[in-house]
Amino acid sequence: MTTIESIHAKSALTPTGGFLKGFTHTFSPAIGCLLGKSSCGDFCYAQFLQAHQIHGKGGWGEYLLIKANAAEALRADLDRAARRAADHKYYISKLRVFSASSTEPLAGPLLTIYRDCLRVLADYDIASWVVQTRSPLVRTLQNELDAIRNHVVVSMTIETDDDASFQIGAAGSPTIAARRAAVEEMQHWPVPIHVAVSPALPMRNINDFARWLLQFADVITVDTAVSGDGTGDGSRSARSALPSRMAARGADWRDERQPRELYQLLEQLAPGRARWSSDGFTRLARIENVPRRHS
């Protein structure tokens, strides 16, 4: 059972760098995650981040602290950025925001809050905003995303081509099939679609998966629990339930051979459309550098 509480956020945008180099800020509508006890919660690196350690009220997935005033706080941050000198590193037109890096922003009551935040964004000329999600409910935000089409990328996480491989833990996270259907529906939207195969889990048919990715996504990032947990060596992932879950299936969570094979096949079939780990996410910060399939 997840305990849900509302909190008052003093600000909405958090300066960032490191793994998300190229972005100026991250945005999260909550602390904690409603998917924390599901399959993806088992291997989520966010459970080891400082915000959870300091503000968390229980184990990962046991609480959700909703920033009820997120839209108002975001408007205040953007107003402040618009008043800065044009040469300031955080001037409004230089803001590149990744949202969200440490929670599922479209789960449960967060969907309405996130929708309100997107509506706020329509009033400002920021550089870029990435909607990072596992939720097929992103399809319900079409009008809001269309209003900021020149500033936004939709990024859908799809860790594998096989639901059987994904369900390594408890149920609760959106199925792979549902997420693939959402990407297929969004393929003709006027916003770039990115698929993050992250962290890559065992795949049933790499060849078919690669061709599906190239058919429906503009750009793809292939990542692993070793390369992509922000430590460089997978030490955060090593502390999660992923190693034991994978071992129970006879698999080694550190084995990157399948993900590397997928990445190399994507590069062979469509050079430049796929990138590895942080390079793939970094590219999203500059929408002008994101190739479109239909352009």
WOTA-V579305 format. One line per field, one symbol per residue. ss: DSSP state (a for helix, b for strand, c for the rest). Layout:
ss = ???
//
This chain:
ss = ccbbbbbcccccbbbccaaaccccbbbccbbbccccccaaaaacaaaacaaaaaacccccccbbbbbccaaaaaaaaaaaaaaccccccccaaacbbbbccccccccccaaaaaaaaaaaaccccccbbbbbbccaaaaaaaaaaaaccccbbbbbbcccccaaaacccccccccaaaaaaaaaaacccccbbbbbbccccccccaaaaaaaaaaaccbbbbccccccccccccaaaacccaaaaaaaccccccccaaaaaaaaaaaaaccccbbbcaaaaaacccaaacccccc
//
